[in-house]
Amino acid sequence: MNQIVFIQLVNPFKDKVFRLAKRLLTSTEEAEDASQEILVKLWNKKETLDTYNNVEALAMTMTKNYCLDQLKSKRASNLTLVHTNYTDREPRLDQKVEDNNSLEWVEKIMSQLPEQQQILIQLRDVEQYEFEEIAKIVNMNETAIRVALSRARKKIKESMLNTHQYGIR
């Protein structure tokens, strides 16, 4: 496999690799480093990539594992997950304030979810992966993924309702 073929192979999903890394790691710089590391690992495997059914799933699995390893190695320094890849489309100022407040709450709630649920929310709700693809990436069956996603969404919803309807019955 030459460089041009490799670039054509990884171009469709390299941004997804970065977004997953950004979701799991604290900073853009760390996410860029992780993405670059994954692309280097893929380049080193370039001769055997054609043996994989889904190179994108391989890259996402490698990214997830690499980022989790990074988090584990830095856990002593109280590294936290950061969710900053949301954007608004210039709504009114009051809507911006309310959206930012809600987003902060969702991020806070998501940071309290187990790591597995955070990854599943990222892959399904943010990256829009199909359940079959997620199953390959996280090495779980589709039913377990659906259950974990349902529980994570339920926790987020309950926490948001408790926050926004405090004192209202």
C-alpha angles and dihedrals in degrees: 000000000000129000096264093052091046092051091049089051098050100034095082094058107024091098090052089053089053094047092051090048090048090050092052101038131059104241144031090240093056090047091051090049091049092048091049091048091052092049090050090050090050090048090052088052093045094118093056100038092096089065091066120087093213118022091182091058089048091052093047091049091049090049093049092049094045092050093046089051089051091050092049092049091051098038091106089065090056095248110188132199115255127201111197107138097100120110135190128217099230101278123175117296094252089049090050091052092047092045092049091049092049091045091052089052093049091048090048092048092045091051088059093054119097113270092250092056091047090054092047092049089050094049098042106030101030105028093032095224118170118248091248091056092046090051090057093046098048097029096236132122119258095247092055089049092052091049093048092047091048092051092047093049090046091053091049092047094047093048092048092049091049089050098047099036098044108152094004118113 
